[in-house]
């Protein structure tokens, strides 16, 4: 009789799942426990968050400034991760840069800082732009976010004082949980106040971000050692920082010139070895060939020419260089072209 009873119980649960799917979804959501409205002191947002969430404050270097960061986090080793990241330190200054450029720089900082907070120092984030978003007048964007085995959504918004990233990550898809968390995020209506520019040569007076002593984007424009990264479209984290030194360009007016990346061998994600031509082998040609390349915004080599090296080895080197691939390079949140050199060493055979 026990097997029949077990089978009947199973059939009952199966029929309940079919007849009342909303009840089953509600049961899955309840594994997070009781929720509460989170309104941290000193913040502008409110959101529904499972109880017993954690909060952490820190200061993080970003180019020539220090950002003040706050992380509100609920996570489970085998379940979802819910978080609100709060950052400040980049002042709103429409006379010097657009609001979207400010958002891009914050996204760049978030992309470097957030993965390490939730998955350790070696964690890397992949951001894929879904599209623009606004919340009560505040500029924002939505991204697909992947960190290791976790994937989900991130919505980002910038107020005059702070930047917020609202994140839902999970090992499996859960649309109900994602919608519940993201839709509960609230910011007050944006208040637009006129800004007076004294002259083009004088600095515009801006409102400070609370007590944060952050710099402006103009102050933190990358020097030859520290380019800004970003997260436009589908991106992987850059494996190396590329110095910002403008190289020769034939770009159209208004287009950003390629930045100089120096020797690019160590920055390639794919770097095929050149063939050793038969005639070069017969002549025992050897030595180093230097090939100058231009890499587009997607990491593809779009131009290559030999600068030096044995004449019999140059064509093989150029052909190999054209097949190389690189991670995209970002400057102020925008993917940019890079020019540099690839070196190949040939040993006589």
C-alpha positions in Angstrom: 0.0 0.0 0.0 2.9 2.4 0.7 4.1 2.5 -3.0 0.6 3.4 -4.1 0.4 6.2 -1.5 3.8 7.5 -2.6 2.7 7.5 -6.3 -0.5 9.2 -5.4 1.4 12.0 -3.5 3.7 12.5 -6.5 0.8 12.7 -8.9 -0.9 15.2 -6.7 2.2 17.5 -6.5 2.5 17.2 -10.3 -1.1 18.2 -10.9 -0.7 21.1 -8.4 2.3 22.4 -10.3 0.4 22.3 -13.6 -2.8 23.7 -12.2 -1.2 26.4 -9.9 2.2 27.4 -11.4 2.1 30.7 -9.6 2.0 29.0 -6.2 5.1 26.9 -7.2 6.9 30.1 -8.2 6.0 31.7 -5.0 7.4 28.7 -3.1 10.7 29.0 -5.0 10.9 32.7 -4.2 10.3 32.1 -0.5 13.5 30.2 -0.1 15.1 33.6 0.3 13.2 34.1 3.4 11.4 37.3 4.5 12.0 40.5 2.6 12.2 44.1 3.9 12.5 47.6 2.5 16.1 48.7 2.6 16.6 52.5 3.0 20.2 53.0 4.1 21.1 56.3 5.8 22.9 58.7 3.5 21.7 57.0 0.4 19.0 58.1 -2.1 17.5 54.7 -3.0 15.1 52.3 -1.5 14.7 48.6 -2.5 13.2 45.3 -1.4 15.9 43.0 -0.1 15.9 39.7 1.8 16.4 40.2 5.5 19.9 39.8 7.0 21.7 41.4 4.0 25.2 42.7 4.6 26.6 46.2 4.1 30.2 47.2 3.5 32.0 50.5 3.0 35.4 51.1 1.3 37.5 53.5 -0.7 38.7 52.3 -4.1 41.4 54.0 -6.3 40.3 54.8 -9.8 42.9 56.5 -12.0 43.7 59.8 -10.3 40.9 59.8 -7.8 39.5 57.8 -4.9 35.9 56.5 -5.1 33.8 56.0 -2.0 32.0 52.6 -2.4 29.2 51.0 -0.4 27.9 47.5 -1.1 24.6 46.1 0.1 24.6 42.3 -0.5 22.5 39.2 0.0 24.0 36.0 -1.2 23.8 32.2 -0.8 26.6 29.8 -1.8 24.2 27.7 -3.9 21.6 30.3 -4.7 21.1 33.8 -6.0 23.1 36.9 -5.4 21.3 40.2 -4.9 23.2 43.5 -4.5 23.1 47.2 -4.7 26.5 48.9 -5.4 26.7 52.6 -4.4 29.7 54.7 -5.6 30.6 58.4 -5.4 33.6 60.6 -6.3 33.0 61.6 -9.9 31.2 65.0 -9.9 28.5 65.8 -12.4 29.8 68.6 -14.6 27.9 69.0 -17.9 30.3 71.8 -19.0 33.2 69.4 -19.2 31.6 66.0 -20.1 28.3 64.5 -20.8 26.2 62.6 -18.2 26.7 59.4 -20.2 30.5 59.8 -20.1 30.2 60.0 -16.4 28.1 56.9 -16.3 30.6 55.1 -18.5 33.4 55.9 -16.1 31.4 54.7 -13.1 30.6 51.5 -15.0 34.3 51.0 -15.7 35.1 51.3 -12.0 32.2 49.1 -11.0 33.4 46.4 -13.5 36.8 46.3 -11.9 35.7 46.5 -8.3 32.4 44.5 -8.0 33.6 41.0 -9.2 36.4 41.0 -6.7 34.0 41.8 -3.8 31.6 39.0 -4.6 33.9 36.3 -6.1 37.5 37.0 -5.0 40.5 39.0 -6.4 40.8 36.9 -9.6 37.2 37.3 -10.6 36.4 39.0 -14.0 33.1 40.4 -15.2 31.7 40.3 -18.7 29.2 43.1 -19.4 26.9 43.1 -22.4 24.9 46.2 -23.0 21.1 45.6 -23.3 20.1 49.2 -23.8 19.5 52.6 -22.1 17.2 53.0 -19.1 15.9 55.9 -17.1 14.4 56.0 -13.6 12.5 59.1 -12.6 14.7 61.2 -14.9 18.0 59.6 -13.9 20.3 58.4 -16.7 21.0 54.7 -16.7 21.6 51.5 -18.7 20.8 47.8 -18.4 23.5 45.2 -18.9 23.8 41.4 -19.0 26.4 40.5 -16.4 28.4 37.3 -16.0 30.9 36.6 -13.2 32.2 33.0 -13.3 29.2 30.6 -12.9 26.9 33.4 -12.1 24.9 35.3 -14.7 22.0 37.8 -14.6 21.2 41.5 -15.0 22.6 44.8 -13.8 20.8 48.1 -14.0 22.9 51.2 -13.4 21.8 54.8 -12.7 23.6 58.1 -11.9 22.2 60.8 -9.7 23.9 64.1 -9.2 25.6 62.7 -6.0 26.0 59.0 -6.6 26.1 56.0 -8.9 24.0 52.9 -8.3 24.3 49.4 -9.8 21.4 47.0 -9.0 22.5 43.4 -9.6 20.8 40.0 -9.7 23.0 37.0 -10.4 22.2 33.3 -10.3 23.4 29.9 -11.4 20.0 29.4 -13.1 17.4 31.6 -14.8 14.7 33.0 -12.4 12.7 35.7 -14.1 10.3 36.1 -11.2 13.1 36.9 -8.7 14.9 39.2 -11.2 11.7 41.2 -11.9 10.8 41.4 -8.2 14.2 42.7 -7.1 14.9 45.1 -10.0 11.4 46.6 -10.2 11.5 47.4 -6.4 14.5 49.8 -6.8 13.4 53.4 -6.3 15.1 56.8 -6.8 13.3 60.1 -6.1 12.4 62.3 -9.1 15.4 64.1 -10.6 15.4 67.8 -9.9 16.8 69.8 -12.8 18.5 73.1 -11.8 20.1 75.5 -14.3 23.9 75.7 -14.5 25.6 78.9 -15.4 28.9 78.8 -17.3 30.9 82.0 -16.7 33.0 81.4 -19.8 34.5 78.6 -21.8 37.9 79.2 -20.2 36.7 79.3 -16.6 35.7 76.3 -14.6 32.0 75.8 -14.1 30.8 75.8 -10.5 29.5 72.4 -9.6 27.8 70.8 -6.6 30.1 68.6 -4.5 29.1 65.0 -3.9 28.3 65.0 -0.2 31.7 65.2 1.6 33.4 63.1 -1.1 36.5 64.8 -2.5 36.3 63.2 -5.9 37.8 64.5 -9.1 36.2 65.3 -12.4 36.5 63.4 -15.6 38.7 66.1 -17.0 41.0 65.7 -14.0 41.1 62.0 -14.4 41.6 61.8 -18.1 44.1 59.0 -18.6 47.8 59.8 -18.9 50.3 57.7 -20.8 50.1 55.0 -18.1 46.5 54.8 -17.0 43.8 54.6 -19.7 40.2 54.4 -18.7 38.3 51.2 -19.4 34.5 50.8 -19.9 31.6 48.6 -20.8 30.0 49.4 -24.0 28.2 46.7 -25.8 29.4 43.1 -25.5 32.8 43.2 -23.7 35.4 41.1 -21.9 37.6 42.6 -19.3 40.8 44.0 -20.9 43.8 41.8 -20.0 46.3 44.7 -20.0 46.1 48.4 -19.7 47.1 50.3 -22.8 49.0 53.6 -22.6 47.1 56.6 -24.1 49.6 58.1 -26.6 48.0 59.2 -29.8 49.7 57.6 -32.9 49.5 58.5 -36.6 45.9 58.3 -37.9 43.8 58.9 -40.9 40.6 59.0 -39.0 37.8 61.2 -40.1 37.3 64.5 -38.3 35.4 63.9 -35.0 36.6 60.3 -34.8 38.9 59.3 -31.9 42.4 58.5 -33.1 44.0 55.1 -32.3 45.9 55.1 -29.0 49.4 53.6 -28.8 49.8 50.3 -27.2 53.5 49.7 -27.6 54.5 46.0 -27.9 51.3 44.0 -28.2 52.6 40.4 -28.0 51.6 39.9 -24.4 48.2 41.5 -24.9 47.0 39.1 -27.6 44.3 36.6 -26.9 45.2 34.8 -30.1 48.7 35.1 -31.5 49.5 32.6 -34.3 53.1 31.8 -35.1 54.3 32.7 -38.6 55.3 30.0 -41.1 59.0 29.7 -41.8 59.1 30.1 -45.6 61.0 27.3 -47.4 63.2 29.8 -49.3 64.1 31.5 -46.0 64.9 28.2 -44.4 67.1 27.3 -47.3 68.9 30.6 -47.0 69.1 30.2 -43.2 67.4 33.6 -42.8 66.9 34.5 -39.1 66.4 37.4 -36.7 63.6 39.5 -35.4 60.8 40.9 -37.5 58.8 43.9 -36.2 55.3 44.3 -37.6 53.2 47.4 -37.0 49.4 46.7 -36.6 46.2 48.6 -36.0 43.6 46.9 -33.9 39.9 47.9 -34.2 37.4 48.4 -31.5 36.5 44.7 -31.5 40.1 43.4 -31.1 40.6 42.5 -34.8 43.8 43.5 -36.7 42.7 45.7 -39.6 46.1 46.8 -40.8 49.6 45.3 -40.7 53.0 46.2 -42.2 56.6 45.1 -41.6 58.8 47.8 -40.1 62.1 45.8 -39.9 63.6 42.4 -40.2 64.9 40.0 -42.8 63.2 40.7 -46.2 62.5 36.9 -46.7 60.6 36.7 -43.3 58.5 39.9 -43.5 55.6 38.6 -45.5 55.1 35.5 -43.3 55.2 37.8 -40.2 52.6 40.2 -41.7 50.3 37.3 -42.6 50.5 35.9 -39.0 50.0 39.3 -37.5 46.7 39.8 -39.4 45.4 36.6 -37.7 46.1 37.9 -34.2 43.2 38.8 -31.9 43.0 41.1 -28.8 40.6 42.0 -26.1 38.8 45.3 -26.8 40.4 48.4 -25.4 38.2 51.1 -23.8 38.8 54.8 -23.2 36.2 56.8 -21.2 33.8 54.0 -21.6 34.2 53.9 -25.4 35.9 51.1 -27.4 38.9 52.5 -29.3 41.4 51.5 -31.9 45.0 50.7 -30.8 48.2 50.9 -32.8 51.3 49.0 -31.7 53.9 46.4 -32.8 54.1 42.6 -32.8 57.6 41.1 -32.8 58.5 37.6 -34.2 61.8 35.9 -33.6 63.1 33.4 -36.3 65.8 30.9 -35.7 67.6 29.4 -38.6 66.6 25.8 -39.3 
